[in-house]
Amino acid sequence: MLFAGRGGVLYPGWREGNVKFWLLPLVLASHLTVAAPIFVDRAVVVTFDDLPFTSVPNEDDVTLENMTHRLLQSLQYAGVPAVGFVNENKLYREGNLDIARVSLLRSWIKAGFDLGNHTFSHLSINRVPLGVFEADLLRGEIITRPLMHDEGRTLRWFRPPFLHIGKTTADILALEGVLHEHGYTLAPVTVNNSEWQFAAAYAKAQAQGDAATANRIGAAYVPYMGTVFTWAERLSDDLFGHAIPQVLLLHANSLNADYLADLADMLKQRGYRFISLAEALKYPAYSLPLNVSQLEGESWLERWSRDVGLRPSRSPSAPGFILKQAGRDGRSAY
């Protein structure tokens, strides 16, 4: 299968199961230019899906405003240039546009962060016709694009729900055409994780007034994310022989509002610096082709691994007590 990388470059001969492992560094090297940075250190982009919120104890205005304030404050303090991806259906309450929820998005922009499009209703391109998906994508920018424009910013990033980009090569190329037509750049994910299950469990414990369980979940969260980064780092080394700029997927939730500072400290201790999504995408690996994947939530690192015939292990799963606490609330992701 072929995939058009950034700039519309097709890679002839790049076929699943027919590419030797040693070819990947050669393909990568062929795209190195003087302007393309070499990341000899560790760098990471932090992104948040499902804005303006998900996994909170309740959805009243005060809770949402406090959660957003604490999360943005932690990001600013840690020096993290994050991007938040919006599902605009969450801006409505009982069918009416909720100005308080729109204000949450405005808070992100005024705090200096970019917003991106995550479709209106978190729709998967793998499950609906392209025209339906495109309509949902465009509906997902009705509020966000003017908000960005009012602050002198451009809405340019798109994150596909479930990390789905199409069931066939033709689907993938069609999506690329839609994004190009509407001025979007696809935002990748390399650091796949089960943060959303931790968040669901945490919010449930908070809603139940169970501080002991909430504290236990919070105490396990950052160490778990450390194991996830170990996994991503090893996969990067196996594929490229060195560190690459990673892209981390998180969500705007109560868990990260309370523990983002600890997570940022852990990453700094591992030697990471925080960079923008635009800077990360200058790295040549992000122009490499992707084959079709039917797996839910598969990261770019996992896709690249399969493209060269490797069968990577999945990202570390959440501990059993997290899954038990999350219950049905922890069964949907991305």
C-alpha positions in Angstrom: 0.0 0.0 0.0 1.1 3.6 -0.6 0.6 6.7 1.4 1.1 10.3 0.2 3.4 11.9 2.7 3.5 15.6 3.5 3.9 17.5 0.2 2.1 14.8 -1.7 5.2 12.6 -2.1 4.5 9.0 -3.0 7.0 6.3 -2.1 7.0 3.6 -4.8 8.0 0.2 -3.6 6.9 0.8 0.0 4.7 -2.2 0.5 3.6 -4.0 3.6 5.8 -7.0 4.4 8.1 -6.2 1.5 10.4 -3.6 3.1 13.5 -4.5 5.0 14.1 -3.0 8.3 17.4 -1.4 7.2 15.6 0.6 4.4 13.8 2.8 6.9 16.9 4.8 8.0 17.8 5.1 4.3 14.4 6.5 3.3 14.6 8.8 6.3 18.1 10.0 5.3 16.9 10.7 1.8 14.6 13.4 3.2 17.1 15.1 5.4 17.9 18.6 4.3 19.9 21.4 5.8 16.7 22.9 7.1 15.5 19.7 8.7 16.5 19.5 12.4 18.2 16.4 13.9 16.9 15.7 17.3 19.8 14.3 19.2 18.0 15.1 22.5 14.6 14.1 23.7 11.7 16.4 22.7 7.9 16.0 23.0 4.8 17.8 21.9 1.9 17.7 24.3 -1.6 17.6 22.8 -5.1 17.4 24.3 -8.2 15.8 22.6 -11.9 16.2 23.3 -11.9 19.8 24.3 -13.4 21.6 26.1 -13.5 18.8 28.6 -13.9 15.1 29.3 -13.8 12.9 32.5 -14.8 15.5 35.1 -16.8 14.7 38.3 -19.7 16.8 37.0 -20.2 19.2 34.1 -21.4 22.3 35.9 -19.9 25.6 34.9 -17.8 26.1 38.1 -16.2 22.7 37.9 -15.4 23.1 34.2 -13.9 26.6 34.7 -11.8 25.5 37.6 -10.5 22.4 35.8 -9.6 24.5 32.7 -7.9 27.2 34.8 -5.8 24.7 36.7 -4.8 22.8 33.6 -3.8 25.9 31.7 -2.0 27.3 34.6 0.1 24.1 34.9 0.9 24.1 31.2 2.1 27.7 31.4 4.1 27.2 34.5 5.9 24.1 32.9 6.5 26.0 29.7 4.5 23.5 27.5 3.3 24.9 24.1 0.3 22.6 23.9 -2.4 22.1 21.3 -6.0 21.4 22.2 -8.3 19.6 19.7 -12.0 20.5 19.9 -15.2 18.5 19.6 -17.7 21.3 19.1 -20.7 19.2 20.0 -19.5 19.6 23.6 -20.2 23.3 23.4 -23.9 22.6 23.4 -26.2 21.8 26.3 -29.7 20.5 25.6 -29.3 21.6 22.0 -28.3 25.2 22.8 -24.9 26.8 22.4 -23.5 27.2 25.9 -21.5 30.5 26.1 -19.7 29.4 29.3 -18.3 26.4 27.4 -17.3 28.6 24.5 -15.5 30.7 27.0 -13.4 27.7 28.0 -12.0 27.5 24.5 -11.3 31.2 24.5 -9.3 30.7 27.7 -7.0 28.2 25.9 -6.3 30.8 23.1 -5.8 33.7 25.4 -3.4 31.6 27.5 -1.3 31.3 24.3 -2.2 27.8 23.1 -3.4 26.6 19.7 -6.7 24.9 19.1 -7.3 22.3 16.5 -10.3 20.4 14.9 -11.2 17.0 16.2 -14.5 16.9 14.2 -17.9 18.1 15.6 -19.1 14.8 17.0 -15.9 12.6 17.3 -16.8 10.7 14.1 -14.6 8.0 12.7 -13.7 8.2 9.0 -13.5 4.4 9.0 -17.2 4.1 9.8 -19.0 6.7 7.6 -18.8 7.9 3.9 -16.2 10.6 3.2 -18.9 13.2 2.5 -20.5 12.6 5.9 -17.1 12.8 7.6 -16.2 16.0 5.7 -19.4 17.6 6.8 -18.8 16.7 10.4 -15.2 18.1 10.1 -16.5 21.4 8.8 -19.2 21.6 11.4 -16.5 21.2 13.9 -14.9 24.5 13.0 -17.9 26.8 13.1 -17.1 28.2 16.6 -13.4 27.5 16.9 -12.2 29.1 13.6 -13.7 32.5 14.5 -12.4 32.3 18.0 -8.9 31.7 16.7 -9.3 34.5 14.1 -10.3 37.0 16.7 -7.0 36.4 18.4 -5.0 36.7 15.2 -4.5 32.9 15.0 -5.1 30.3 12.2 -7.0 27.1 12.7 -4.6 24.6 11.0 -4.4 21.4 12.9 -6.6 18.3 12.6 -6.6 15.2 14.8 -8.6 12.3 13.5 -10.9 10.6 16.1 -9.7 7.1 17.2 -6.6 8.0 15.1 -8.4 6.6 12.1 -7.3 7.9 8.7 -9.2 5.5 6.4 -9.7 1.8 5.8 -8.1 1.7 2.3 -5.3 3.6 0.6 -7.9 5.4 -1.5 -9.6 6.5 1.8 -6.3 7.8 3.1 -5.6 9.8 0.0 -9.1 11.2 -0.1 -8.8 12.4 3.5 -5.5 14.0 2.6 -7.3 15.8 -0.2 -10.0 17.0 2.2 -7.6 18.3 4.7 -5.5 20.1 2.1 -8.6 21.7 0.6 -9.7 23.1 4.0 -6.2 24.2 5.1 -5.5 21.5 7.7 -2.4 19.6 8.6 -2.8 16.1 10.1 -1.6 15.9 13.7 0.1 12.6 14.5 0.4 10.7 17.8 3.4 8.6 18.7 3.0 8.2 22.5 -0.1 6.0 22.7 -1.4 5.4 26.2 -4.4 4.7 28.5 -4.5 8.0 30.2 -8.2 8.2 29.4 -8.9 5.2 31.5 -7.0 6.7 34.5 -9.1 9.9 34.0 -12.4 8.0 33.9 -11.5 6.2 37.1 -10.3 9.4 38.7 -13.4 11.4 37.9 -15.6 8.5 39.1 -13.8 8.4 42.4 -14.2 12.2 42.8 -17.9 12.1 42.0 -18.3 9.4 44.7 -16.4 11.5 47.2 -13.8 8.7 47.5 -10.6 10.7 48.1 -8.5 7.7 49.0 -9.2 6.0 45.7 -8.7 9.2 43.8 -5.3 9.7 45.5 -4.4 6.1 44.7 -5.2 6.6 41.0 -3.3 9.9 40.9 -0.3 8.3 42.5 -0.2 5.6 39.9 -0.7 7.9 36.9 2.7 9.5 36.4 4.7 6.3 37.0 2.4 4.6 34.4 3.2 7.3 31.9 6.9 6.7 32.6 6.5 3.1 31.4 4.7 4.4 28.3 7.5 6.7 27.4 10.0 3.9 27.9 8.0 1.9 25.4 7.9 4.8 22.9 11.6 5.4 23.3 12.5 1.8 22.7 10.3 1.7 19.6 11.9 4.9 18.3 15.4 3.5 18.8 14.4 0.2 17.1 13.1 2.1 14.0 15.5 5.0 13.7 18.4 4.3 15.9 17.9 7.5 17.9 15.3 9.7 19.6 12.6 11.4 17.5 10.3 14.2 18.6 7.4 12.4 20.2 3.8 13.6 20.2 1.8 12.8 23.3 -1.9 12.4 23.4 -3.8 13.5 26.5 -7.3 14.8 27.3 -8.6 17.9 29.0 -9.8 16.3 32.3 -9.6 16.6 36.0 -6.8 14.1 36.3 -4.5 16.3 34.2 -5.6 19.4 35.9 -4.3 17.9 39.1 -1.3 16.0 37.9 0.0 17.8 34.8 2.7 19.5 36.8 4.0 16.2 38.1 3.8 14.7 34.6 5.8 17.6 33.2 8.4 17.2 35.9 8.8 13.5 35.1 9.4 14.2 31.5 11.9 16.9 32.3 13.7 14.4 34.5 13.8 12.0 31.6 15.6 14.7 29.6 12.7 15.9 27.5 12.2 19.5 26.3 8.7 20.7 25.2 8.4 21.8 21.6 5.6 23.0 19.3 3.8 20.7 16.9 5.1 22.7 14.0 8.7 22.2 15.1 8.2 18.4 15.6 6.7 18.0 12.1 9.9 19.3 10.5 11.5 16.0 11.5 11.7 13.9 8.3 10.0 10.8 9.8 6.7 12.6 9.8 6.9 12.7 6.0 7.2 8.9 5.8 4.2 6.9 4.4 1.6 5.1 6.5 -0.1 1.9 5.5 -3.8 1.1 6.3 -4.5 0.0 9.9 -7.7 -1.5 11.2 -6.5 -1.2 14.8 -8.2 1.4 17.1 -5.9 4.0 18.4 -2.7 2.9 16.7 0.1 5.4 16.9 2.3 6.5 14.1 5.2 4.6 15.7 3.2 1.4 15.6 2.1 2.1 12.0 5.7 2.7 10.9 6.8 -0.5 12.7 4.2 -2.5 10.8 5.3 -0.9 7.5 8.7 -2.3 7.8 7.5 -5.8 8.9 7.8 -5.4 12.6 5.0 -6.4 15.0 5.3 -4.0 17.9 3.8 -4.6 21.3 0.9 -2.3 22.2 1.4 0.5 24.5 1.4 -0.6 28.2 -2.1 -1.0 29.5 -3.6 0.5 32.7 -3.4 -1.6 35.9 -6.3 -3.8 36.7 -7.6 -1.6 39.6 -7.8 1.3 37.2 -9.9 -0.7 34.7 -12.2 -1.9 37.5 -12.7 1.6 38.9 -13.3 3.1 35.4 -15.9 0.4 34.5 -18.0 1.4 31.6 -16.7 4.9 31.6 -13.3 3.6 30.6 -14.5 1.9 27.4 -14.1 4.7 24.8 -10.9 6.4 23.8 -9.3 9.0 21.6 
